[in-house]
Amino acid sequence: MVTKKTVEEVFSKVSRKYDFFLNLVTFGKIDLWQREMLDMLSCEGNRLDVGTGTGEVLLKSQNRGLKVGMDLSKDMLRRAREKCKVCRFLVADAENMPFKKSSFSSVTLSLVFRHLLDRRSFLREVKRVLKEGGELALLDINRFSLTPLLVFLMKFPLKPFGLLIFGSEKWSFFIHSLENALSLEEVKRELTEEGFEVAEVQKRLFGFVYLLLAKRR
Ligand SMILES: C[S@@+](CC[C@H](N)C(=O)[O-])C[C@H]1O[C@@H](n2cnc3c(N)ncnc32)[C@H](O)[C@@H]1O
């Protein structure tokens, strides 16, 4: 069973190779997708990046307010701190955020939504820490007809590379998190039910990746 401790351990262990691997599996597109996600935002104030990892989203953020990144993994955050000196990073859980009500104008989430164990608690926390009219931007993998194919590729032809770079436990975790990705329709439904209005959706890589902008109602 995947727990927060598993998530924390897996990402801490891969933190040094994470950026290299992410570039590899996204064919070098992750940088562009993160910039395009940020371009969807119009809010200028304080920004929170949840599951910030090695801090790439905040590094690319042009907002004039605070840039705050949180993550379960202190090793991922160590990399983030090396990259972005003007950002503030802290170890914290997305489902129980250590911030006051209405602290942020925007919240971003790149490749994190499918890793959250309790998405409803997370969305309630986002609603609490966002100002009214604040924006939530997501970048993630869409579960659709090609997902079983990718799972197959990871379980068979890509497996030797995965095992070589990450080892068996972590590779299994990545497959698990891919299998747990929601369809775009499911994501939209959860957001709407938790008090957000989906304002824009863009698809990349034949719809396998989505960028989504939602506003706090
Ligand atoms: C796939 S990485 C994405 C990192 C970064 N956002 C990016 O786009 O490269 C997922 C990150 O989410 C973090 N994470 C997962 N569940 C979390 C939670 N409940 N609270 C905070 N961070 C979490 C992990 O530790 C990991 O660093």
The ligand as a MOL file (V3000), in Angstrom:
LIG
                    3D

  0  0  0     0  0            999 V3000
M  V30 BEGIN CTAB
M  V30 COUNTS 27 29 0 0 0
M  V30 BEGIN ATOM
M  V30 1 C 6.2620 13.9890 -9.5760 0
M  V30 2 S 6.8820 15.0380 -8.3380 0 CHG=1
M  V30 3 C 6.5680 16.6260 -9.0470 0
M  V30 4 C 7.6050 17.6450 -8.6360 0
M  V30 5 C 7.4750 18.9880 -9.3540 0
M  V30 6 N 6.2170 19.6180 -9.0620 0
M  V30 7 C 7.6760 18.8400 -10.8350 0
M  V30 8 O 6.8000 19.2070 -11.6090 0
M  V30 9 O 8.7390 18.3440 -11.2200 0 CHG=-1
M  V30 10 C 5.6340 14.9250 -7.0820 0
M  V30 11 C 6.0240 15.6770 -5.8240 0
M  V30 12 O 4.8710 15.7800 -4.9900 0
M  V30 13 C 5.2730 15.5970 -3.6580 0
M  V30 14 N 4.0970 15.1890 -2.8720 0
M  V30 15 C 3.3400 14.0830 -3.0310 0
M  V30 16 N 2.3460 14.0350 -2.1210 0
M  V30 17 C 2.4780 15.1720 -1.3820 0
M  V30 18 C 1.7470 15.7160 -0.2840 0
M  V30 19 N 0.6990 15.0850 0.2580 0
M  V30 20 N 2.1630 16.8970 0.2280 0
M  V30 21 C 3.2270 17.5470 -0.2900 0
M  V30 22 N 3.9690 17.0800 -1.3220 0
M  V30 23 C 3.5890 15.9140 -1.8630 0
M  V30 24 C 6.3680 14.5380 -3.7500 0
M  V30 25 O 7.1860 14.5090 -2.6040 0
M  V30 26 C 7.0910 14.9630 -5.0090 0
M  V30 27 O 8.1750 15.8290 -4.7610 0
M  V30 END ATOM
M  V30 BEGIN BOND
M  V30 1 1 1 2
M  V30 2 1 2 3
M  V30 3 1 2 10
M  V30 4 1 3 4
M  V30 5 1 4 5
M  V30 6 1 5 6
M  V30 7 1 5 7
M  V30 8 2 7 8
M  V30 9 1 7 9
M  V30 10 1 10 11
M  V30 11 1 11 12
M  V30 12 1 11 26
M  V30 13 1 12 13
M  V30 14 1 13 14
M  V30 15 1 13 24
M  V30 16 1 14 15
M  V30 17 1 14 23
M  V30 18 2 15 16
M  V30 19 1 16 17
M  V30 20 1 17 18
M  V30 21 2 17 23
M  V30 22 1 18 19
M  V30 23 2 18 20
M  V30 24 1 20 21
M  V30 25 2 21 22
M  V30 26 1 22 23
M  V30 27 1 24 25
M  V30 28 1 24 26
M  V30 29 1 26 27
M  V30 END BOND
M  V30 END CTAB
M  END
